[in-house]
Amino acid sequence: MYLLLIILMLIASVLMCFIVLIQNSKGGGLASGFASSNQIMGVRKTTDFLEKATWSLAAAMVVFSVVAAYTLPTTVEKEGNIILEQAQKEEATNPYNMPLGTSAPQAETPAAPAAPQAE
């Protein structure tokens, strides 16, 4: 379901790019080059169609985004649990987290090297 929504969102975004490029801007835009489409439906109907298509695709993209957020697959990986376990273990052995009045555990000190013996 999630993959289908993502594909539909990509299709809607590509169509939105094409429709925005075709629309008439203040400078004429690419719509001025499509004289044949203006002859078939008329200039006003073409503008209305492009505007409605833009708003429809924008609304569809918002709906697809919200629905995709709710259908996002959630997977629990083992790595996340390992990191959490390590953090809990370090928290338990951290001397700064000890209650007041207890002594911190002593750090292991390496044994002193033996003195060389004279022969």
Order of alpha helices (4+ residues) and beta strands (2+ residues): alpha-alpha-alpha-alpha
